[in-house]
Amino acid sequence: MDLTAFRAALGDIPVQDHPRIVQQKSRDHYWYSPRLKAELENVTAQLVVTPRTQDEVKIVLATAYKYGVPVTPRGAGTGNYGQAMPLSGGVMLELTSLDRVVSIKRDRVRAEAGIILEKLDEQTKAAVNGEMRFHPSTYRMATLGGFIAGGSGGVGSIRWGGLRAFGNLLALKVITCEAQPRVLELTGPDMLKVAHAYGTNGIIVEAEIPLCEAHDWVDVMVGFDSIQQACAFAEQAARQDGLLLKEISPVAAPLPYDWFNRHRPYIKNREQSVVLLMAAPPAVPALVDFIAFHKGDLLLRTDTLAEGERKKLPPIYELAWNHTTLRGLKIEPTITYLQTQYRDLAHVNWAIENFGEEVPMHLEMIRFDGQIVFAGLPIVRYTTEERLEEIIRIHEANGILVFNPHRYTLEEGGMKKTDRNQLDFKKQADPRGILNPGKMIAWDDPNFDFDIGRAWLFEGLKTLGAA
Amino acid sequence: MDLTAFRAALGDIPVQDHPRIVQQKSRDHYWYSPRLKAELENVTAQLVVTPRTQDEVKIVLATAYKYGVPVTPRGAGTGNYGQAMPLSGGVMLELTSLDRVVSIKRDRVRAEAGIILEKLDEQTKAAVNGEMRFHPSTYRMATLGGFIAGGSGGVGSIRWGGLRAFGNLLALKVITCEAQPRVLELTGPDMLKVAHAYGTNGIIVEAEIPLCEAHDWVDVMVGFDSIQQACAFAEQAARQDGLLLKEISPVAAPLPYDWFNRHRPYIKNREQSVVLLMAAPPAVPALVDFIAFHKGDLLLRTDTLAEGERKKLPPIYELAWNHTTLRGLKIEPTITYLQTQYRDLAHVNWAIENFGEEVPMHLEMIRFDGQIVFAGLPIVRYTTEERLEEIIRIHEANGILVFNPHRYTLEEGGMKKTDRNQLDFKKQADPRGILNPGKMIAWDDPNFDFDIGRAWLFEGLKTLGAA
């Protein structure tokens, strides 16, 4: 790597080398995991490059190829598996200046990768009353490209499944890292080569996604005496085909009272488990009836709240998904979490009973391959790495899928195995292997056993259901 | 019943008594069923009354109450279980002049009961780019009130479940049949008192329903060598959470070639089974990939068809749901059909193999209580009523639900049992029992066994999933 020559060749493309800024931009939310925190705390790039146009991205990649400089792309750095940690140093490719909306149609939008998700929705709502099908809980920070390269679903997955499910992405524009970088327009199954590949095999600079009708979503919080009741209610709410909900998340006591500080005034006591929901306005009356029918305690509905009260509250999705853990970490820095999937309520209840207060339950109801399932993000009151591994083993031995959020490689984390398409594409798109190095095991170890894994979260092609 | 006094008391409310017109308006599509055709062919009212306003409906009902005149409400008469057949004579209450749109908001519409569904959508599309969540295959003829009073779901049920599922109706305005008719605004679970009650316990004069985003739906037809392959493809397509489809219907060979005359040029041969689909424009590329992946034969997609060709074709939903049978009846008048529900593909395949050419398969993929299931409308090559009953018994003995479309009562048809709420409401709203007489067994036979039935299609409160 010849960083001096690399930098000189960039011309007036903005770079930053102030150590504190470089270190800050070399960080994502890897510190969610005590293991990753220890492993990655000394990782840093040497330079941050912030191209302003797609042509400048091409120049950066051609130059990096020429001088053998590792390139780790970065949106807002909100991933929490170390997706954007520059394991081999080199440069951070900051893409937040690529934030233009290319086109908005009634049913789709095309935009550059660096646009912040909330800003994207603001424009599509104004233009065609449309919004993204789903977004992560980091909606107000995360970028479109970062979500596609490093995320898998989120708020809205109860309706639309995962980001990689067929039909949820329309096109991705990718730039390769070669002597002469190519600009590729990927559509159909080809998109799965780079979606959720952490930028290891091409830089996503533009994406086209479908829109659905926008709603002024109403935040609803319901209390229950036990987490088991909350989970049972959540499953039944998810099954109501006519009830337009964007989010359904049960969280076990005492987390809501202890952690959701601005929502605490609405929670009766520490013993109350809650279900967090987002409902379209026409669904609210039916949801309220449904809550009464299930003897839930309607703690909060933002549509009838005084504006002053409402403005004090963060959106309820910022209590859900990875934000649940984030809020916990601020108050109890020693906790961590897992990512799991339970096929039915019996498995959820088994986990609740088996681990008790060591693993307080937090679920997200999602659609997965046409079925409603329980995605788990249970909190772990962490003691040792050995115990964490043991908890994972006990889950797996009882038929519960675990997607380990304490690993930074594609194979060991959410994907559970190497995607051969992604590996093959990396050979073409990144022949020197300098894009986000170290994240794809199979690249570094050609003898890696492709079949070691057991399951994918929001898998791609597999959901096509071929025989 | 004093019809002369009744008529005199109506003032200038339009009536018709020409025998041919009265007979024509005394008919629905009961002739789908050979049994109903024989039972009901001599049924007729004596008078047709066509109120122009809701106040006139009140006058008609007060007057009918006073003189004991049976009142059978009618929209477009497209029901095919005899829902709108005036079993006790009297008057047909034709509601098609109540066709005003009351209000359109971004996410909902309120309209009078007599508006034709297609006309309603035209207005909501123009105003807010919204459309009804679902509609019957008689979309271009049927009325809003008729659909709610006599229907249960249809095109769009793959996404939104049934009409009676929680959240699919927002409010119903109902007029009772009493000395002083009351105008009731029903919301929440109260709506289930009159939804799918055939107008036996109140006249629906206005409805408020949620809207979803409108699309220029693309009709797609896919060919397969066997109906089993078609059904397997249909199930997998339904499971694609990211693929926005409004209709998925497998139809067994040789029905498509023999019956879909204007689509015949696109079908390879008599041996080809097909799947009929409606896809939102952004879903079409992914659907085309998906079809190739499943080795389907893409026979038709209307988005790439020359306009002249496209205009020759009826919308594909007019090949589906009850229109499949309707088209068959025009060509093979001796056929009839069943309504079934199969819990999985194994049950579908069992039915296909067990009955062979006597019961050619026609399915509709739907969501039911949060799950994707197979709603069956299999064709029956009818021989005798005894054999038809035997076919039903064999289905039921093998764990397949049958909703008998050869019965005109609520209990014996789709509902499979008396809805106590509907019966109780009839006692209040129709104390003389003159609204659509003969359709609710429990009204005429108070000793009727409420628990005789086994299942409801698109059940109402039961899907609330209470313990």
Contacts between the chains, C-beta under 8 A, distances in Angstrom:
chain1	res1	chain2	res2	distance
A	106	B	129	6.9
A	107	B	213	7.6
A	107	B	215	6.6
A	107	B	280	6.5
A	107	B	281	6.0
A	107	B	282	5.1
A	108	B	282	5.2
A	128	B	129	7.8
A	129	B	106	6.9
A	129	B	128	7.8
A	129	B	129	7.0
A	130	B	213	7.5
A	133	B	242	7.6
A	159	B	241	7.8
A	160	B	241	5.6
A	160	B	242	5.7
A	161	B	240	7.9
A	161	B	241	2.8
A	161	B	242	5.5
A	162	B	241	7.4
A	162	B	242	7.7
A	165	B	240	6.6
A	165	B	241	5.0
A	165	B	242	3.7
A	165	B	243	7.9
A	166	B	240	5.0
A	166	B	242	5.4
A	166	B	243	5.6
A	166	B	286	4.9
A	166	B	289	7.5
A	166	B	290	6.2
A	167	B	240	6.3
A	167	B	242	3.6
A	167	B	243	4.0
A	167	B	244	6.7
A	167	B	282	7.4
A	167	B	283	5.2
A	167	B	286	4.2
A	167	B	287	7.7
A	168	B	241	7.9
A	168	B	242	3.7
A	170	B	282	6.0
A	170	B	285	7.3
A	187	B	285	6.5
A	188	B	285	6.4
A	188	B	286	6.8
A	188	B	289	4.5
A	189	B	289	6.2
A	189	B	293	8.0
A	210	B	244	7.2
A	210	B	280	7.8
A	210	B	282	4.1
A	210	B	283	7.7
A	212	B	213	6.4
A	213	B	107	7.6
A	213	B	130	7.5
A	213	B	212	6.4
A	213	B	213	3.8
A	215	B	107	6.6
A	232	B	467	7.6
A	235	B	465	7.9
A	236	B	464	7.2
A	236	B	465	3.7
A	238	B	370	6.2
A	239	B	369	5.4
A	239	B	370	2.9
A	239	B	371	7.6
A	239	B	463	7.2
A	239	B	465	6.2
A	240	B	161	7.9
A	240	B	165	6.6
A	240	B	166	5.0
A	240	B	167	6.2
A	240	B	370	7.1
A	240	B	463	6.9
A	240	B	464	7.8
A	241	B	159	7.8
A	241	B	160	5.6
A	241	B	161	2.7
A	241	B	162	7.4
A	241	B	165	4.9
A	241	B	168	7.9
A	241	B	367	4.5
A	241	B	368	7.5
A	241	B	369	7.5
A	241	B	370	6.3
A	241	B	463	8.0
A	242	B	133	7.6
A	242	B	160	5.7
A	242	B	161	5.5
A	242	B	162	7.7
A	242	B	165	3.8
A	242	B	166	5.4
A	242	B	167	3.6
A	242	B	168	3.7
A	243	B	165	7.9
A	243	B	166	5.6
A	243	B	167	4.0
A	244	B	167	6.7
A	244	B	210	7.2
A	280	B	107	6.5
A	280	B	210	7.8
A	281	B	107	6.0
A	282	B	107	5.1
A	282	B	108	5.2
A	282	B	167	7.3
A	282	B	170	6.0
A	282	B	210	4.1
A	283	B	167	5.1
A	283	B	210	7.6
A	285	B	170	7.3
A	285	B	187	6.5
A	285	B	188	6.4
A	286	B	166	4.9
A	286	B	167	4.2
A	286	B	188	6.8
A	287	B	167	7.7
A	289	B	166	7.5
A	289	B	188	4.5
A	289	B	189	6.1
A	290	B	166	6.1
A	290	B	464	6.4
A	293	B	189	7.9
A	293	B	464	5.3
A	293	B	466	5.8
A	294	B	464	7.8
A	294	B	466	6.6
A	367	B	241	4.5
A	368	B	241	7.5
A	369	B	239	5.4
A	369	B	241	7.4
A	370	B	238	6.2
A	370	B	239	2.9
A	370	B	240	7.1
A	370	B	241	6.3
A	370	B	372	5.2
A	371	B	239	7.6
A	371	B	371	7.1
A	371	B	372	7.7
A	372	B	370	5.2
A	372	B	371	7.8
A	463	B	239	7.3
A	463	B	240	6.9
A	464	B	236	7.2
A	464	B	240	7.9
A	464	B	290	6.3
A	464	B	293	5.2
A	464	B	294	7.8
A	465	B	235	7.9
A	465	B	236	3.6
A	465	B	239	6.2
A	465	B	294	8.0
A	466	B	293	5.8
A	466	B	294	6.6
A	467	B	232	7.9
